[in-house]
Amino acid sequence: MDLYDEAGLYCAAFDWPVDREVDWLLRQVPGARRVLEPFCGNARHARVFVERGLEYWGVERSAAMLKRAADGAHIHLVQADAREFSIPGAKFDLAWCPINSIRHLLTDEDLASHLRTVRSHLSRDGVYVVESDLTRRDGWRTGPMVERGIWTMPQPDGTIIDCRWQPERDDLARRRVFERATIIQRRGTDVLREVSNVYEMRMLTFEDWRGLITRSGFTVSAVFEHRGSVHRPQVEFSVGLENGPDNYYFVLRPMGERVIR
Ligand SMILES: C[S@@+](CC[C@H](N)C(=O)[O-])C[C@H]1O[C@@H](n2cnc3c(N)ncnc32)[C@H](O)[C@@H]1O
């Protein structure tokens, strides 16, 4: 069973508060009115964006995830493939892709197609903020990256959700990393439910990512480190980000557009 089909378990595992993250994102685009989230899953950021006065659009291909998605006024959900989609007439001030989801796209062609599709939906001053990690050409095994991806979510019914999302093996020539996601719901030591999948994900080196960004008509206007859930210091866009201790937020701006200060 795929974790994205076991959407209830996914939603419980990824249910940490996102208010501060949304507020931080909105500081990157003052005055933003519309936000687009490709790979939106259950749209867990949607309500907070709407509470802040924005109109939210999520794009997701999994029906099971969309079934679990937040709904209500100002939330629009589109079942589509993130590689190429069209939301006619809508231009977005902010597009946003959290937690490495972009690495579900495996080839340069798919990634470039996705980036161009998002670019075509941005308003004149719009930005695309992508949260991802970067990996060294010789793999993820060196550096603090190895330790990441383990967390626990206590549930209101007294059960505990143990989560692990970690690289297991890689294919360096094809820039693939096979990541095992295991989510267990338990009461004490009794396991109630368990899902374990291996996802073939894209391994992005700094050079891969920089090339794709440029090729798709974007420029990097800033990078921030996702340190814990609160601290997001600005860092340089450099090869030194590879195999880092956490993810990074890449603020991408369409090339040739006016820069907001
Ligand atoms: C890690 S989840 C992230 C969900 C949500 N953004 C969040 O922060 O919890 C990645 C999502 O991307 C979706 N996905 C993967 N490949 C996709 C594609 N090509 N087009 C649209 N959605 C895709 C999956 O179904 C899954 O819901």
Ligand as a Chemical Component Dictionary entry (heavy atoms), coordinates in Angstrom:
data_LIG
# 
_chem_comp.id                   LIG 
_chem_comp.type                 NON-POLYMER 
_chem_comp.pdbx_formal_charge   0 
_chem_comp.three_letter_code    LIG 
# 
loop_
_chem_comp_atom.comp_id 
_chem_comp_atom.atom_id 
_chem_comp_atom.alt_atom_id 
_chem_comp_atom.type_symbol 
_chem_comp_atom.charge 
_chem_comp_atom.model_Cartn_x 
_chem_comp_atom.model_Cartn_y 
_chem_comp_atom.model_Cartn_z 
_chem_comp_atom.pdbx_ordinal 
LIG C1  C1  C 0  5.648 14.678 0.282   1  
LIG S1  S1  S 1  3.985 14.869 -0.286  2  
LIG C2  C2  C 0  3.750 16.582 0.094   3  
LIG C3  C3  C 0  2.319 16.969 0.265   4  
LIG C4  C4  C 0  2.110 18.371 0.814   5  
LIG N1  N1  N 0  2.678 19.388 -0.047  6  
LIG C5  C5  C 0  2.681 18.502 2.217   7  
LIG O1  O1  O 0  3.454 19.432 2.452   8  
LIG O2  O2  O -1 2.326 17.697 3.084   9  
LIG C6  C6  C 0  4.186 14.859 -2.031  10 
LIG C7  C7  C 0  2.880 14.869 -2.824  11 
LIG O3  O3  O 0  3.195 15.017 -4.210  12 
LIG C8  C8  C 0  2.267 14.240 -4.958  13 
LIG N2  N2  N 0  2.855 14.022 -6.286  14 
LIG C9  C9  C 0  3.939 13.262 -6.587  15 
LIG N3  N3  N 0  4.213 13.359 -7.897  16 
LIG C10 C10 C 0  3.293 14.198 -8.431  17 
LIG C11 C11 C 0  3.049 14.715 -9.741  18 
LIG N4  N4  N 0  3.831 14.372 -10.790 19 
LIG N5  N5  N 0  2.041 15.571 -9.924  20 
LIG C12 C12 C 0  1.237 15.935 -8.887  21 
LIG N6  N6  N 0  1.395 15.473 -7.615  22 
LIG C13 C13 C 0  2.418 14.626 -7.399  23 
LIG C14 C14 C 0  2.042 13.009 -4.112  24 
LIG O4  O4  O 0  0.827 12.351 -4.448  25 
LIG C15 C15 C 0  2.046 13.606 -2.698  26 
LIG O5  O5  O 0  0.765 13.950 -2.293  27 
# 
loop_
_chem_comp_bond.comp_id 
_chem_comp_bond.atom_id_1 
_chem_comp_bond.atom_id_2 
_chem_comp_bond.value_order 
_chem_comp_bond.pdbx_ordinal 
LIG C1  S1  SING 1  
LIG S1  C2  SING 2  
LIG S1  C6  SING 3  
LIG C2  C3  SING 4  
LIG C3  C4  SING 5  
LIG C4  N1  SING 6  
LIG C4  C5  SING 7  
LIG C5  O1  DOUB 8  
LIG C5  O2  SING 9  
LIG C6  C7  SING 10 
LIG C7  O3  SING 11 
LIG C7  C15 SING 12 
LIG O3  C8  SING 13 
LIG C8  N2  SING 14 
LIG C8  C14 SING 15 
LIG N2  C9  SING 16 
LIG N2  C13 SING 17 
LIG C9  N3  DOUB 18 
LIG N3  C10 SING 19 
LIG C10 C11 SING 20 
LIG C10 C13 DOUB 21 
LIG C11 N4  SING 22 
LIG C11 N5  DOUB 23 
LIG N5  C12 SING 24 
LIG C12 N6  DOUB 25 
LIG N6  C13 SING 26 
LIG C14 O4  SING 27 
LIG C14 C15 SING 28 
LIG C15 O5  SING 29 
# 
